């Protein structure tokens, strides 16, 4: 895989299965703040909304 190109620019055959694009942002729902994680693990896209999270 070329290291000087963003994963979004690679062809399907060039993308290793372990590449993940992760986006994190704060959102507000019903006047409460949450964290939103969007994880792209082609061909799966995962969206998680939570109040808090821990990294171990």
PDBQT receptor file of N, H, CA, C and O in Angstrom, charges set to zero:
ATOM      1  N   UNK A   1       0.845  -1.180   0.000  1.00  0.00    +0.000 N 
ATOM      2  CA  UNK A   1       0.000   0.000   0.000  1.00  0.00    +0.000 C 
ATOM      3  C   UNK A   1       0.887   1.239   0.000  1.00  0.00    +0.000 C 
ATOM      4  O   UNK A   1       1.805   1.329   0.815  1.00  0.00    +0.000 OA
ATOM      5  N   UNK A   2       0.645   2.173  -0.871  1.00  0.00    +0.000 N 
ATOM      6  H   UNK A   2      -0.101   2.100  -1.533  1.00  0.00    +0.000 HD
ATOM      7  CA  UNK A   2       1.427   3.407  -0.876  1.00  0.00    +0.000 C 
ATOM      8  C   UNK A   2       1.189   4.193   0.407  1.00  0.00    +0.000 C 
ATOM      9  O   UNK A   2       0.041   4.426   0.786  1.00  0.00    +0.000 OA
ATOM     10  N   UNK A   3       2.268   4.607   1.083  1.00  0.00    +0.000 N 
ATOM     11  H   UNK A   3       3.201   4.417   0.775  1.00  0.00    +0.000 HD
ATOM     12  CA  UNK A   3       2.130   5.299   2.363  1.00  0.00    +0.000 C 
ATOM     13  C   UNK A   3       1.872   6.791   2.195  1.00  0.00    +0.000 C 
ATOM     14  O   UNK A   3       1.509   7.461   3.163  1.00  0.00    +0.000 OA
ATOM     15  N   UNK A   4       2.048   7.321   1.004  1.00  0.00    +0.000 N 
ATOM     16  H   UNK A   4       2.343   6.777   0.218  1.00  0.00    +0.000 HD
ATOM     17  CA  UNK A   4       1.859   8.750   0.797  1.00  0.00    +0.000 C 
ATOM     18  C   UNK A   4       0.450   9.091   0.294  1.00  0.00    +0.000 C 
ATOM     19  O   UNK A   4       0.193  10.237  -0.072  1.00  0.00    +0.000 OA
ATOM     20  N   UNK A   5      -0.452   8.126   0.271  1.00  0.00    +0.000 N 
ATOM     21  H   UNK A   5      -0.243   7.194   0.569  1.00  0.00    +0.000 HD
ATOM     22  CA  UNK A   5      -1.821   8.344  -0.187  1.00  0.00    +0.000 C 
ATOM     23  C   UNK A   5      -2.798   8.053   0.936  1.00  0.00    +0.000 C 
ATOM     24  O   UNK A   5      -2.586   7.132   1.725  1.00  0.00    +0.000 OA
ATOM     25  N   UNK A   6      -3.863   8.831   1.011  1.00  0.00    +0.000 N 
ATOM     26  H   UNK A   6      -4.034   9.579   0.370  1.00  0.00    +0.000 HD
ATOM     27  CA  UNK A   6      -4.913   8.584   2.006  1.00  0.00    +0.000 C 
ATOM     28  C   UNK A   6      -5.642   7.294   1.663  1.00  0.00    +0.000 C 
ATOM     29  O   UNK A   6      -5.779   6.942   0.491  1.00  0.00    +0.000 OA
ATOM     30  N   UNK A   7      -6.103   6.599   2.676  1.00  0.00    +0.000 N 
ATOM     31  H   UNK A   7      -5.992   6.885   3.628  1.00  0.00    +0.000 HD
ATOM     32  CA  UNK A   7      -6.779   5.316   2.443  1.00  0.00    +0.000 C 
ATOM     33  C   UNK A   7      -8.009   5.474   1.562  1.00  0.00    +0.000 C 
ATOM     34  O   UNK A   7      -8.372   4.539   0.848  1.00  0.00    +0.000 OA
ATOM     35  N   UNK A   8      -8.657   6.628   1.596  1.00  0.00    +0.000 N 
ATOM     36  H   UNK A   8      -8.362   7.387   2.176  1.00  0.00    +0.000 HD
ATOM     37  CA  UNK A   8      -9.845   6.858   0.772  1.00  0.00    +0.000 C 
ATOM     38  C   UNK A   8      -9.510   6.912  -0.718  1.00  0.00    +0.000 C 
ATOM     39  O   UNK A   8     -10.395   6.728  -1.553  1.00  0.00    +0.000 OA
ATOM     40  N   UNK A   9      -8.254   7.160  -1.060  1.00  0.00    +0.000 N 
ATOM     41  H   UNK A   9      -7.535   7.309  -0.381  1.00  0.00    +0.000 HD
ATOM     42  CA  UNK A   9      -7.839   7.258  -2.459  1.00  0.00    +0.000 C 
ATOM     43  C   UNK A   9      -7.396   5.916  -3.035  1.00  0.00    +0.000 C 
ATOM     44  O   UNK A   9      -7.166   5.819  -4.240  1.00  0.00    +0.000 OA
ATOM     45  N   UNK A  10      -7.272   4.894  -2.217  1.00  0.00    +0.000 N 
ATOM     46  H   UNK A  10      -7.459   4.973  -1.238  1.00  0.00    +0.000 HD
ATOM     47  CA  UNK A  10      -6.779   3.597  -2.681  1.00  0.00    +0.000 C 
ATOM     48  C   UNK A  10      -7.884   2.795  -3.356  1.00  0.00    +0.000 C 
ATOM     49  O   UNK A  10      -9.064   2.965  -3.050  1.00  0.00    +0.000 OA
ATOM     50  N   UNK A  11      -7.494   1.931  -4.264  1.00  0.00    +0.000 N 
ATOM     51  H   UNK A  11      -6.536   1.793  -4.513  1.00  0.00    +0.000 HD
ATOM     52  CA  UNK A  11      -8.467   1.021  -4.862  1.00  0.00    +0.000 C 
ATOM     53  C   UNK A  11      -8.767  -0.080  -3.859  1.00  0.00    +0.000 C 
ATOM     54  O   UNK A  11      -8.024  -0.263  -2.894  1.00  0.00    +0.000 OA
ATOM     55  N   UNK A  12      -9.839  -0.806  -4.078  1.00  0.00    +0.000 N 
ATOM     56  H   UNK A  12     -10.442  -0.658  -4.861  1.00  0.00    +0.000 HD
ATOM     57  CA  UNK A  12     -10.252  -1.857  -3.148  1.00  0.00    +0.000 C 
ATOM     58  C   UNK A  12      -9.159  -2.895  -2.947  1.00  0.00    +0.000 C 
ATOM     59  O   UNK A  12      -8.969  -3.373  -1.828  1.00  0.00    +0.000 OA
ATOM     60  N   UNK A  13      -8.439  -3.253  -3.996  1.00  0.00    +0.000 N 
ATOM     61  H   UNK A  13      -8.593  -2.865  -4.905  1.00  0.00    +0.000 HD
ATOM     62  CA  UNK A  13      -7.390  -4.262  -3.872  1.00  0.00    +0.000 C 
ATOM     63  C   UNK A  13      -6.154  -3.735  -3.134  1.00  0.00    +0.000 C 
ATOM     64  O   UNK A  13      -5.334  -4.530  -2.675  1.00  0.00    +0.000 OA
ATOM     65  N   UNK A  14      -6.006  -2.420  -3.012  1.00  0.00    +0.000 N 
ATOM     66  H   UNK A  14      -6.672  -1.773  -3.384  1.00  0.00    +0.000 HD
ATOM     67  CA  UNK A  14      -4.859  -1.839  -2.322  1.00  0.00    +0.000 C 
ATOM     68  C   UNK A  14      -5.093  -1.670  -0.816  1.00  0.00    +0.000 C 
ATOM     69  O   UNK A  14      -4.135  -1.505  -0.061  1.00  0.00    +0.000 OA
ATOM     70  N   UNK A  15      -6.341  -1.709  -0.377  1.00  0.00    +0.000 N 
ATOM     71  H   UNK A  15      -7.120  -1.843  -0.990  1.00  0.00    +0.000 HD
ATOM     72  CA  UNK A  15      -6.661  -1.428   1.022  1.00  0.00    +0.000 C 
ATOM     73  C   UNK A  15      -6.569  -2.704   1.856  1.00  0.00    +0.000 C 
ATOM     74  O   UNK A  15      -7.314  -3.655   1.622  1.00  0.00    +0.000 OA
ATOM     75  N   UNK A  16      -5.654  -2.725   2.829  1.00  0.00    +0.000 N 
ATOM     76  H   UNK A  16      -5.049  -1.952   3.019  1.00  0.00    +0.000 HD
ATOM     77  CA  UNK A  16      -5.600  -3.880   3.733  1.00  0.00    +0.000 C 
ATOM     78  C   UNK A  16      -6.859  -3.929   4.591  1.00  0.00    +0.000 C 
ATOM     79  O   UNK A  16      -7.470  -2.895   4.859  1.00  0.00    +0.000 OA
ATOM     80  N   UNK A  17      -7.242  -5.104   5.014  1.00  0.00    +0.000 N 
ATOM     81  H   UNK A  17      -6.746  -5.944   4.796  1.00  0.00    +0.000 HD
ATOM     82  CA  UNK A  17      -8.481  -5.269   5.760  1.00  0.00    +0.000 C 
ATOM     83  C   UNK A  17      -8.470  -4.551   7.096  1.00  0.00    +0.000 C 
ATOM     84  O   UNK A  17      -9.540  -4.280   7.642  1.00  0.00    +0.000 OA
ATOM     85  N   UNK A  18      -7.311  -4.233   7.644  1.00  0.00    +0.000 N 
ATOM     86  H   UNK A  18      -6.442  -4.453   7.201  1.00  0.00    +0.000 HD
ATOM     87  CA  UNK A  18      -7.246  -3.649   8.978  1.00  0.00    +0.000 C 
ATOM     88  C   UNK A  18      -7.279  -2.122   8.986  1.00  0.00    +0.000 C 
ATOM     89  O   UNK A  18      -7.277  -1.526  10.064  1.00  0.00    +0.000 OA
ATOM     90  N   UNK A  19      -7.310  -1.480   7.846  1.00  0.00    +0.000 N 
ATOM     91  H   UNK A  19      -7.312  -1.964   6.970  1.00  0.00    +0.000 HD
ATOM     92  CA  UNK A  19      -7.393  -0.022   7.828  1.00  0.00    +0.000 C 
ATOM     93  C   UNK A  19      -8.781   0.404   8.288  1.00  0.00    +0.000 C 
ATOM     94  O   UNK A  19      -9.792  -0.119   7.821  1.00  0.00    +0.000 OA
ATOM     95  N   UNK A  20      -8.814   1.354   9.204  1.00  0.00    +0.000 N 
ATOM     96  H   UNK A  20      -7.992   1.779   9.584  1.00  0.00    +0.000 HD
ATOM     97  CA  UNK A  20     -10.077   1.876   9.707  1.00  0.00    +0.000 C 
ATOM     98  C   UNK A  20     -10.005   3.394   9.717  1.00  0.00    +0.000 C 
ATOM     99  O   UNK A  20      -9.014   3.972  10.163  1.00  0.00    +0.000 OA
ATOM    100  N   UNK A  21     -11.037   4.027   9.233  1.00  0.00    +0.000 N 
ATOM    101  H   UNK A  21     -11.842   3.558   8.871  1.00  0.00    +0.000 HD
ATOM    102  CA  UNK A  21     -11.176   5.479   9.343  1.00  0.00    +0.000 C 
ATOM    103  C   UNK A  21     -12.100   5.733  10.522  1.00  0.00    +0.000 C 
ATOM    104  O   UNK A  21     -13.228   5.240  10.552  1.00  0.00    +0.000 OA
ATOM    105  N   UNK A  22     -11.624   6.498  11.489  1.00  0.00    +0.000 N 
ATOM    106  H   UNK A  22     -10.708   6.898  11.464  1.00  0.00    +0.000 HD
ATOM    107  CA  UNK A  22     -12.402   6.767  12.692  1.00  0.00    +0.000 C 
ATOM    108  C   UNK A  22     -12.635   8.263  12.811  1.00  0.00    +0.000 C 
ATOM    109  O   UNK A  22     -11.698   9.058  12.737  1.00  0.00    +0.000 OA
ATOM    110  N   UNK A  23     -13.885   8.637  12.995  1.00  0.00    +0.000 N 
ATOM    111  H   UNK A  23     -14.647   7.991  13.055  1.00  0.00    +0.000 HD
ATOM    112  CA  UNK A  23     -14.251  10.031  13.218  1.00  0.00    +0.000 C 
ATOM    113  C   UNK A  23     -14.902  10.128  14.595  1.00  0.00    +0.000 C 
ATOM    114  O   UNK A  23     -15.669   9.249  14.990  1.00  0.00    +0.000 OA
ATOM    115  N   UNK A  24     -14.595  11.187  15.313  1.00  0.00    +0.000 N 
ATOM    116  H   UNK A  24     -13.972  11.901  14.993  1.00  0.00    +0.000 HD
ATOM    117  CA  UNK A  24     -15.153  11.398  16.642  1.00  0.00    +0.000 C 
ATOM    118  C   UNK A  24     -15.660  12.827  16.721  1.00  0.00    +0.000 C 
ATOM    119  O   UNK A  24     -14.955  13.769  16.359  1.00  0.00    +0.000 OA
ATOM    120  N   UNK A  25     -16.889  12.979  17.197  1.00  0.00    +0.000 N 
ATOM    121  H   UNK A  25     -17.462  12.214  17.491  1.00  0.00    +0.000 HD
ATOM    122  CA  UNK A  25     -17.409  14.328  17.385  1.00  0.00    +0.000 C 
ATOM    123  C   UNK A  25     -18.408  14.341  18.533  1.00  0.00    +0.000 C 
ATOM    124  O   UNK A  25     -18.970  13.311  18.905  1.00  0.00    +0.000 OA
ATOM    125  N   UNK A  26     -18.614  15.520  19.079  1.00  0.00    +0.000 N 
ATOM    126  H   UNK A  26     -18.157  16.357  18.777  1.00  0.00    +0.000 HD
ATOM    127  CA  UNK A  26     -19.593  15.690  20.144  1.00  0.00    +0.000 C 
ATOM    128  C   UNK A  26     -20.899  16.132  19.516  1.00  0.00    +0.000 C 
ATOM    129  O   UNK A  26     -20.918  17.018  18.662  1.00  0.00    +0.000 OA
ATOM    130  N   UNK A  27     -21.994  15.513  19.939  1.00  0.00    +0.000 N 
ATOM    131  H   UNK A  27     -21.979  14.793  20.633  1.00  0.00    +0.000 HD
ATOM    132  CA  UNK A  27     -23.314  15.861  19.420  1.00  0.00    +0.000 C 
ATOM    133  C   UNK A  27     -24.247  16.143  20.587  1.00  0.00    +0.000 C 
ATOM    134  O   UNK A  27     -23.954  15.794  21.730  1.00  0.00    +0.000 OA
ATOM    135  N   UNK A  28     -25.362  16.771  20.287  1.00  0.00    +0.000 N 
ATOM    136  H   UNK A  28     -25.599  17.055  19.358  1.00  0.00    +0.000 HD
ATOM    137  CA  UNK A  28     -26.366  17.049  21.313  1.00  0.00    +0.000 C 
ATOM    138  C   UNK A  28     -27.685  16.433  20.880  1.00  0.00    +0.000 C 
ATOM    139  O   UNK A  28     -28.165  16.676  19.772  1.00  0.00    +0.000 OA
ATOM    140  N   UNK A  29     -28.265  15.633  21.766  1.00  0.00    +0.000 N 
ATOM    141  H   UNK A  29     -27.875  15.435  22.665  1.00  0.00    +0.000 HD
ATOM    142  CA  UNK A  29     -29.566  15.013  21.522  1.00  0.00    +0.000 C 
ATOM    143  C   UNK A  29     -30.448  15.287  22.735  1.00  0.00    +0.000 C 
ATOM    144  O   UNK A  29     -30.061  14.995  23.866  1.00  0.00    +0.000 OA
ATOM    145  N   UNK A  30     -31.601  15.833  22.506  1.00  0.00    +0.000 N 
ATOM    146  H   UNK A  30     -31.915  16.070  21.587  1.00  0.00    +0.000 HD
ATOM    147  CA  UNK A  30     -32.541  16.116  23.593  1.00  0.00    +0.000 C 
ATOM    148  C   UNK A  30     -31.868  16.898  24.723  1.00  0.00    +0.000 C 
ATOM    149  O   UNK A  30     -32.058  16.586  25.899  1.00  0.00    +0.000 OA
ATOM    150  N   UNK A  31     -31.098  17.895  24.367  1.00  0.00    +0.000 N 
ATOM    151  H   UNK A  31     -30.944  18.149  23.412  1.00  0.00    +0.000 HD
ATOM    152  CA  UNK A  31     -30.408  18.807  25.280  1.00  0.00    +0.000 C 
ATOM    153  C   UNK A  31     -29.363  18.119  26.153  1.00  0.00    +0.000 C 
ATOM    154  O   UNK A  31     -29.010  18.633  27.215  1.00  0.00    +0.000 OA
ATOM    155  N   UNK A  32     -28.863  16.959  25.717  1.00  0.00    +0.000 N 
ATOM    156  H   UNK A  32     -29.150  16.542  24.855  1.00  0.00    +0.000 HD
ATOM    157  CA  UNK A  32     -27.775  16.260  26.401  1.00  0.00    +0.000 C 
ATOM    158  C   UNK A  32     -26.638  16.055  25.409  1.00  0.00    +0.000 C 
ATOM    159  O   UNK A  32     -26.873  15.844  24.220  1.00  0.00    +0.000 OA
ATOM    160  N   UNK A  33     -25.395  16.119  25.908  1.00  0.00    +0.000 N 
ATOM    161  H   UNK A  33     -25.204  16.291  26.874  1.00  0.00    +0.000 HD
ATOM    162  CA  UNK A  33     -24.230  15.954  25.045  1.00  0.00    +0.000 C 
ATOM    163  C   UNK A  33     -23.769  14.496  25.032  1.00  0.00    +0.000 C 
ATOM    164  O   UNK A  33     -23.744  13.819  26.060  1.00  0.00    +0.000 OA
ATOM    165  N   UNK A  34     -23.409  14.040  23.839  1.00  0.00    +0.000 N 
ATOM    166  H   UNK A  34     -23.430  14.590  23.004  1.00  0.00    +0.000 HD
ATOM    167  CA  UNK A  34     -22.940  12.671  23.633  1.00  0.00    +0.000 C 
ATOM    168  C   UNK A  34     -21.705  12.691  22.734  1.00  0.00    +0.000 C 
ATOM    169  O   UNK A  34     -21.424  13.679  22.055  1.00  0.00    +0.000 OA
ATOM    170  N   UNK A  35     -20.987  11.591  22.747  1.00  0.00    +0.000 N 
ATOM    171  H   UNK A  35     -21.215  10.789  23.299  1.00  0.00    +0.000 HD
ATOM    172  CA  UNK A  35     -19.868  11.387  21.830  1.00  0.00    +0.000 C 
ATOM    173  C   UNK A  35     -20.367  10.486  20.704  1.00  0.00    +0.000 C 
ATOM    174  O   UNK A  35     -21.056   9.496  20.954  1.00  0.00    +0.000 OA
ATOM    175  N   UNK A  36     -20.024  10.825  19.481  1.00  0.00    +0.000 N 
ATOM    176  H   UNK A  36     -19.465  11.629  19.278  1.00  0.00    +0.000 HD
ATOM    177  CA  UNK A  36     -20.406  10.005  18.331  1.00  0.00    +0.000 C 
ATOM    178  C   UNK A  36     -19.136   9.501  17.653  1.00  0.00    +0.000 C 
ATOM    179  O   UNK A  36     -18.286  10.290  17.240  1.00  0.00    +0.000 OA
ATOM    180  N   UNK A  37     -19.018   8.197  17.546  1.00  0.00    +0.000 N 
ATOM    181  H   UNK A  37     -19.709   7.556  17.881  1.00  0.00    +0.000 HD
ATOM    182  CA  UNK A  37     -17.902   7.557  16.859  1.00  0.00    +0.000 C 
ATOM    183  C   UNK A  37     -18.424   6.982  15.551  1.00  0.00    +0.000 C 
ATOM    184  O   UNK A  37     -19.418   6.257  15.532  1.00  0.00    +0.000 OA
ATOM    185  N   UNK A  38     -17.750   7.311  14.467  1.00  0.00    +0.000 N 
ATOM    186  H   UNK A  38     -16.943   7.900  14.482  1.00  0.00    +0.000 HD
ATOM    187  CA  UNK A  38     -18.077   6.730  13.167  1.00  0.00    +0.000 C 
ATOM    188  C   UNK A  38     -16.833   5.976  12.716  1.00  0.00    +0.000 C 
ATOM    189  O   UNK A  38     -15.779   6.574  12.502  1.00  0.00    +0.000 OA
ATOM    190  N   UNK A  39     -16.963   4.665  12.572  1.00  0.00    +0.000 N 
ATOM    191  H   UNK A  39     -17.820   4.179  12.745  1.00  0.00    +0.000 HD
ATOM    192  CA  UNK A  39     -15.828   3.812  12.221  1.00  0.00    +0.000 C 
ATOM    193  C   UNK A  39     -16.115   3.148  10.881  1.00  0.00    +0.000 C 
ATOM    194  O   UNK A  39     -17.095   2.419  10.727  1.00  0.00    +0.000 OA
ATOM    195  N   UNK A  40     -15.241   3.415   9.914  1.00  0.00    +0.000 N 
ATOM    196  H   UNK A  40     -14.445   4.007  10.039  1.00  0.00    +0.000 HD
ATOM    197  CA  UNK A  40     -15.385   2.829   8.590  1.00  0.00    +0.000 C 
ATOM    198  C   UNK A  40     -14.396   1.665   8.468  1.00  0.00    +0.000 C 
ATOM    199  O   UNK A  40     -13.184   1.866   8.394  1.00  0.00    +0.000 OA
ATOM    200  N   UNK A  41     -14.934   0.463   8.449  1.00  0.00    +0.000 N 
ATOM    201  H   UNK A  41     -15.919   0.299   8.509  1.00  0.00    +0.000 HD
ATOM    202  CA  UNK A  41     -14.129  -0.760   8.286  1.00  0.00    +0.000 C 
ATOM    203  C   UNK A  41     -14.655  -1.459   7.036  1.00  0.00    +0.000 C 
ATOM    204  O   UNK A  41     -15.264  -2.525   7.121  1.00  0.00    +0.000 OA
ATOM    205  N   UNK A  42     -14.420  -0.862   5.901  1.00  0.00    +0.000 N 
ATOM    206  H   UNK A  42     -13.925   0.004   5.832  1.00  0.00    +0.000 HD
ATOM    207  CA  UNK A  42     -14.995  -1.351   4.644  1.00  0.00    +0.000 C 
ATOM    208  C   UNK A  42     -15.009  -2.872   4.594  1.00  0.00    +0.000 C 
ATOM    209  O   UNK A  42     -13.971  -3.493   4.821  1.00  0.00    +0.000 OA
ATOM    210  N   UNK A  43     -16.129  -3.482   4.312  1.00  0.00    +0.000 N 
ATOM    211  H   UNK A  43     -16.973  -2.978   4.128  1.00  0.00    +0.000 HD
ATOM    212  CA  UNK A  43     -17.393  -2.930   3.814  1.00  0.00    +0.000 C 
ATOM    213  C   UNK A  43     -18.388  -2.549   4.908  1.00  0.00    +0.000 C 
ATOM    214  O   UNK A  43     -19.552  -2.293   4.597  1.00  0.00    +0.000 OA
ATOM    215  N   UNK A  44     -17.982  -2.501   6.153  1.00  0.00    +0.000 N 
ATOM    216  H   UNK A  44     -17.037  -2.708   6.405  1.00  0.00    +0.000 HD
ATOM    217  CA  UNK A  44     -18.882  -2.194   7.265  1.00  0.00    +0.000 C 
ATOM    218  C   UNK A  44     -18.634  -0.764   7.752  1.00  0.00    +0.000 C 
ATOM    219  O   UNK A  44     -17.489  -0.325   7.856  1.00  0.00    +0.000 OA
ATOM    220  N   UNK A  45     -19.714  -0.049   8.046  1.00  0.00    +0.000 N 
ATOM    221  H   UNK A  45     -20.645  -0.406   7.961  1.00  0.00    +0.000 HD
ATOM    222  CA  UNK A  45     -19.600   1.261   8.681  1.00  0.00    +0.000 C 
ATOM    223  C   UNK A  45     -20.365   1.182   9.997  1.00  0.00    +0.000 C 
ATOM    224  O   UNK A  45     -21.529   0.784  10.025  1.00  0.00    +0.000 OA
ATOM    225  N   UNK A  46     -19.710   1.561  11.075  1.00  0.00    +0.000 N 
ATOM    226  H   UNK A  46     -18.764   1.885  11.053  1.00  0.00    +0.000 HD
ATOM    227  CA  UNK A  46     -20.269   1.438  12.416  1.00  0.00    +0.000 C 
ATOM    228  C   UNK A  46     -20.430   2.822  13.018  1.00  0.00    +0.000 C 
ATOM    229  O   UNK A  46     -19.508   3.635  12.956  1.00  0.00    +0.000 OA
ATOM    230  N   UNK A  47     -21.590   3.100  13.602  1.00  0.00    +0.000 N 
ATOM    231  H   UNK A  47     -22.339   2.439  13.652  1.00  0.00    +0.000 HD
ATOM    232  CA  UNK A  47     -21.859   4.375  14.249  1.00  0.00    +0.000 C 
ATOM    233  C   UNK A  47     -22.227   4.087  15.706  1.00  0.00    +0.000 C 
ATOM    234  O   UNK A  47     -23.161   3.331  15.977  1.00  0.00    +0.000 OA
ATOM    235  N   UNK A  48     -21.490   4.691  16.638  1.00  0.00    +0.000 N 
ATOM    236  H   UNK A  48     -20.731   5.305  16.417  1.00  0.00    +0.000 HD
ATOM    237  CA  UNK A  48     -21.715   4.479  18.065  1.00  0.00    +0.000 C 
ATOM    238  C   UNK A  48     -21.948   5.834  18.711  1.00  0.00    +0.000 C 
ATOM    239  O   UNK A  48     -21.184   6.771  18.485  1.00  0.00    +0.000 OA
ATOM    240  N   UNK A  49     -22.998   5.941  19.511  1.00  0.00    +0.000 N 
ATOM    241  H   UNK A  49     -23.620   5.179  19.694  1.00  0.00    +0.000 HD
ATOM    242  CA  UNK A  49     -23.292   7.156  20.264  1.00  0.00    +0.000 C 
ATOM    243  C   UNK A  49     -23.315   6.774  21.737  1.00  0.00    +0.000 C 
ATOM    244  O   UNK A  49     -24.019   5.845  22.132  1.00  0.00    +0.000 OA
ATOM    245  N   UNK A  50     -22.533   7.502  22.557  1.00  0.00    +0.000 N 
ATOM    246  H   UNK A  50     -21.960   8.257  22.235  1.00  0.00    +0.000 HD
ATOM    247  CA  UNK A  50     -22.447   7.152  23.976  1.00  0.00    +0.000 C 
ATOM    248  C   UNK A  50     -22.199   8.396  24.818  1.00  0.00    +0.000 C 
ATOM    249  O   UNK A  50     -21.816   9.446  24.304  1.00  0.00    +0.000 OA
ATOM    250  N   UNK A  51     -22.426   8.258  26.127  1.00  0.00    +0.000 N 
ATOM    251  H   UNK A  51     -22.737   7.405  26.545  1.00  0.00    +0.000 HD
ATOM    252  CA  UNK A  51     -22.196   9.358  27.067  1.00  0.00    +0.000 C 
ATOM    253  C   UNK A  51     -20.736   9.444  27.464  1.00  0.00    +0.000 C 
ATOM    254  O   UNK A  51     -20.199  10.542  27.615  1.00  0.00    +0.000 OA
ATOM    255  N   UNK A  52     -20.089   8.308  27.635  1.00  0.00    +0.000 N 
ATOM    256  H   UNK A  52     -20.525   7.416  27.512  1.00  0.00    +0.000 HD
ATOM    257  CA  UNK A  52     -18.676   8.274  28.000  1.00  0.00    +0.000 C 
ATOM    258  C   UNK A  52     -18.055   6.992  27.491  1.00  0.00    +0.000 C 
ATOM    259  O   UNK A  52     -18.759   6.053  27.118  1.00  0.00    +0.000 OA
ATOM    260  N   UNK A  53     -16.731   6.956  27.477  1.00  0.00    +0.000 N 
ATOM    261  H   UNK A  53     -16.159   7.718  27.780  1.00  0.00    +0.000 HD
ATOM    262  CA  UNK A  53     -16.030   5.763  27.049  1.00  0.00    +0.000 C 
ATOM    263  C   UNK A  53     -14.698   5.696  27.783  1.00  0.00    +0.000 C 
ATOM    264  O   UNK A  53     -14.167   6.714  28.227  1.00  0.00    +0.000 OA
ATOM    265  N   UNK A  54     -14.178   4.509  27.900  1.00  0.00    +0.000 N 
ATOM    266  H   UNK A  54     -14.609   3.682  27.539  1.00  0.00    +0.000 HD
ATOM    267  CA  UNK A  54     -12.878   4.260  28.538  1.00  0.00    +0.000 C 
ATOM    268  C   UNK A  54     -11.957   3.564  27.550  1.00  0.00    +0.000 C 
ATOM    269  O   UNK A  54     -12.392   2.725  26.761  1.00  0.00    +0.000 OA
ATOM    270  N   UNK A  55     -10.693   3.918  27.600  1.00  0.00    +0.000 N 
ATOM    271  H   UNK A  55     -10.339   4.600  28.240  1.00  0.00    +0.000 HD
ATOM    272  CA  UNK A  55      -9.689   3.254  26.785  1.00  0.00    +0.000 C 
ATOM    273  C   UNK A  55      -8.770   2.504  27.736  1.00  0.00    +0.000 C 
ATOM    274  O   UNK A  55      -8.190   3.097  28.646  1.00  0.00    +0.000 OA
ATOM    275  N   UNK A  56      -8.640   1.227  27.529  1.00  0.00    +0.000 N 
ATOM    276  H   UNK A  56      -9.111   0.745  26.790  1.00  0.00    +0.000 HD
ATOM    277  CA  UNK A  56      -7.786   0.386  28.397  1.00  0.00    +0.000 C 
ATOM    278  C   UNK A  56      -6.564  -0.059  27.647  1.00  0.00    +0.000 C 
ATOM    279  O   UNK A  56      -5.725  -0.770  28.201  1.00  0.00    +0.000 OA
TER     280      UNK A  56
